[in-house]
Amino acid sequence: MLRINKLIAYPLISALLLAGTQAQADLVVLQYHHVDDSTPPATSTSRSLFEAQMNMIRDLDLDVVPLEAGTRAALAGEHPDTNEVAITFDDAYESVHTFAAPVLDRLGLPYTVFVNTDAVGAKGYMTWEQLRTMADNELSTIANHSTDHAHLARRRGEPEEAWENRITSSLDEAQQELKNRLGVEEPLFAYPYGEFDQALEQKLSERGWLGYGQQSGAIGQYSGKTRLPRFPMANAYGQLGSLKDKLMSKAFPVPAKDLPDGVFEQNPPRLRFTPTDAISPSRLTCFASGLGRINFEVVGDSIEVQAPKAINSRRFRYNCTHPAGNGSFYWLSQQWLNLDAPED
């Protein structure tokens, strides 16, 4: 067993990194909530930052593509030589209609708005009339974000039948409402709070839907259809200094099916994965939410990542990055869901 500590490097058996290897291009999905200067800071992107982000995408000569088409191409390995970008908004806040959408319309960039239907028309949210206008816009896609934006993973002690009824209602009633009011029925779903478990993933799979979380990373051939990553773009995470690395990132070469769904029993949880030969432990760097850089261990052909102490927040992440050639990085974000912490 080998422990990787700071800059001390150990080889992983049979893992060879060819310097300068060009990784396949992938899809990077950006996730927004509010785009305004006066909305809650934790979920807001300022207007000036949003415009600067769009300018950086243009300066990098990256194509912005519709979410579903871009996702399916990435999953199938059919992307062009350079990364593509998709733009998404959760919750259908009014600022998206008044500011973000006009910017994107002017630039001719497609985007997707995920709607929690019970909130439509409430203070700070779009109205059905505004959403109808968007639905008629060839650049925009309206998709499902549940009825009430509830926590959808099965709760501790929740009877399976009660959970089944709750989930079926939230998923299908929202989909039917969007169909009835807007004539849209997209096979796309964004998990409220980015929370999911294996059983919830199965519900999306049964419906043939793609499922998007809030863990960071690019979408590629290794990604899972019901646990697709997106990069949060609120002010704290979307600053230009780190944006280029995110826009040029690559899907981490570990199949999503080999990773846990994020619900854990042991805190801190342990993440174990077996990488391809593209990954060398000497060039891998891992972080945990609120703790900064953390160590990991090489165990046989696998890598084990574990925070040094328990993390008591409801959601947190282990992020690992590794050079992918040409200045880009493989990016893995494992979201953890602490079911013992209060729902927010």
N, C-alpha and C positions, 0 to 999 in steps of 0.2 A: 504494500500500500504506500503510495507516495502522496505527500501533501504539497500543493503548489502555494507558495507563500510570497506575496509581492512579486519581485522580479526574478526570483529563483526559478529556473526552468528545468523541467525533466521531460524526457521523451516519452511518448505513449507508444507502446509496442506496435509496430507496423504502421504507425501514423506518419505519413510523409506529406509535407506541405511544399508544393512546387512554387518557388518564388515567382510572383508576377502572374500566377494563374488567373485567368479571367473567369469570374463566376457568371452564371447565366443571369440575364436581366429578369427582373421580377416586377410585381405591382406593389406600390406603396400607397396605402389608403390613409388619408388624413381625416381626423375626427374633430369636429367642432360642436360647441353648444351655442352660447351667445357670441355674437360678433358686435361688440359695442364697448363704449368706454364707461358706462354707468351701471352695468349689471354685475352680479357677484363675481369677484376676482377669480375664485377657484375654477369657475366654468366659463370664463370669458376670454375672448381674444380681442384685443383692441383693434379699432378700425385701421389704424396705421400699420399695425403688425400684420393684419390680414392682407392688406395690399402689398406689403413688403414680401410676404410669403409667396403671393402669386407672382410677383416680379422675379423672385429667385427661381421659381419653377420655369418661368419663361427664359431667364438667363442661362439656365442649365440645359435648355432645349429639350425639356421633357414633355411628352404628350400627356394631356389630361384626358382620360377615357371614361365612358360610362362604367359604373361600378360592376354590374353583373357581367358584362362582356369582358371587362378587364380581368375580373376574378377568374372566370372560366378559362380564359386564355393562359393565365399564369399557372393555374392548377394543371393544365394540360401541357405546360412547357412550350407554349406557342408564342411567347413574347418576342419582340424585336431585340436588337442588339443593346438597346439602352432601356433603363427602367421606365415604366409608365406610372402615372399618378391618378388616383381617384379621390374625389372630395365628398365628404359626408357631413351631415348635420344631425344631431340627435335632439329630439323633443319638439321640433318645429317652433322655436322661439320667434317672436315677432321681429327681432333684430335681423334674423336671417332674411326675412322678406323685405325689410326696409333698407338694408345696407348690403349684406353679402350677396344676395341673388342679383341685384342690379350690377354689381361689379363683375360677377361671373358671366352674366348675360352680355355685358359689353365686351368682354374678352372672348366670348364664344366658348366657354368652358362648361362641360357637363357636371352635374352634381346630383346627389341623392339626399333627400330629407326623410329621416325616420320619425314617424308620428306616433305618439301615445294618444290614442283617440279621445279618451275622457277629458284631456286637458285642452282640446281645441276650443277656442273662443274665450278661454279664461284670461285673466289679466297677464300680459306679457307673452302670450302665445298667439300664433296665427289663428285666423278664423277659417271656417270652411270655404268661404268665398275666396280668401287669399290662397288657400291650398288648391282650390279648383283652378285658379289662374296659373299656378305653378304646374299643375297636372297637364294643362294644355300647352305648356312650353316644352318644345322638343329637347331642350337642354336638361330639363329637370326630371327626376324620378322620385315618386312618393312611395314610401315603403313602411313596413310594420315595425313598431317599437312597443307593442303590447297595448292593452286598453288603459291600464292605470299606473304603469311604470312601477309595478310592485317587484319585490325580490322574488324571482321565479324558481330558484333552486329549492329543493325539498328541505324543509326545516327539520331540526331535531325533533323527533317525536311526532311529526305530522303523519297521520294515517295516509297510506298510499292512495286510497280512493279519494280522500279529500284533496290531496295534491293533484291527482289526475284531473279532477273536476275544475280545480282552480286554474291549472295550466291550459286545459282545453278552452275554457272560457276566455282567458286573457289572449291567447294566440288567435283563436278562430273568430271571436267577436270583433277584434280589431281588424282582421283581414276582411271580414264581411262588411264592416262599416266603411272601410276605404273603397271597397268595390261598389257599394250602394251609392255613396256620396260622390265619388270621384271617378268611378269606372276603372280603377287600377287594382291589380292583383299580382304584385311582383313577388317572386319567390325569394325575398330578401328579408332578413330579420336582424335587428340590432338588440342584443341583450341589455335590458335595463341594468345600469351600474356595471355593465360588462361581466355580470355574474352568470355562471352556468355550471352545471354538473353533467355527468354522463347521461343520466336519465333525461334531462332536458335536451341535450344534444340529440338523443334518440327521437324525441318528439319532432324536432326540426327535420331530421333525416327522413322520418315517415312522411312528412309533408313535401319533401323534395326542396326544402329551403336551404339557402346559404345563411350561416349564422356568423355575425360579426361581434367581437368583443372589444375590450379597451386595453388589452395588452399590446405592447408595441412590437414592431417587426414588419417585414415584408411578406407578401404572399407569393408562393412558388410551388413547385412540384411536391415539396415535402409538407405543405400545409394541409390542414384538415378542413373539410367543407363546412363544418359546424362549429369551428373554433378559430375563425379567421382573425388575424391581428389588424389593429389600426393604431396609428400614432396619434395620441392626444395632442391637440394644438393650442390649448389654453396658454395664456401668457407665460406661465411658469415653465412650460414644456416646449413651446414653439418658437423660442428665440432663434434669431438667424445664425448665431454662432454654432449651433448644433444641428440646424435644419438640413444643411447639405448632406451630412453623414446619414441622416434619416432618409432623405429623398433617394440617396444612392445605395441604401442598404440592400442586403440579399437575405432571402429566407435561409435560416440556419439549417444545415444539412443533417437533420434528424427528423424522421417521420413523426408527424403530430400524433399518430395513433400509438406511438411508443412513449408518449408523455402523459402524465396524470391529468385528470380533469381539473385539479386544483383544490378539491375538497380534501382536507387532511385530518388525521387523528393526532399526530405527534407534532408538537410545536417547540422548536422550529421544524418545519417539514424538510425532508430530504428529497432532492431532485437527482435522479440517476438517469443518465442517457449514454448510449453508445454512439459516438460520432463516426462519420466517414473519414477516409484518409485525408480529406481536405482540412481537418482540424488537428492542430498540434497544441497540446497543453501549454507549451512554453509561450504561446501567443494568445492564449485565451484569458479574458478578463471578466470577472463576475461581480455583481453588485446586488445588494438587498435594499429594499425600501427603508429609508431612514437610517441605514447603517453604513452606507458607502460601500467601498470595495471589500469583498469577503474572499476567504480562501476556499479552495476545493481540493478534492482528493482524486487521484487516479487509482482505480481498483480494477486490475486486469485490463480489459479493453474498454472499460467504462469510466465515466467521470461522475463524481458525486459532489453536489453543491448543497451546502447547508449553512444557514445563518448561525452566528455564534451564540445567539440567545433568542428567546421567544419574542415574537412580534404580536402585539395584542390588537392591532387594528383589524377591521373586518376584511379588508382587501389589501394585499401587498404583493410584491413581485420580486422574483429573482431575474435579473437581466444579465445575459452573457453576450459578449461580442468577440469577434475574431477577424483579423484581416482577410479579405476575400479577393485581393488583387485590384490594381488600378485605383487605389485610394478608397475602395469601398469596404464595408464590413458585413460579415454574417451577423445576424441579430436574432437572439432568442430571448423572449420574455415569457416567463412562466408566472401566470397569475395564480395566487393562492386565495382561497375563500375560507374564512374562519367562521363557521356556522355557530360557534359559541359566542361570538361578539354580537352586540345589538345591531339590528337593521337600522339603516339611516334613512 
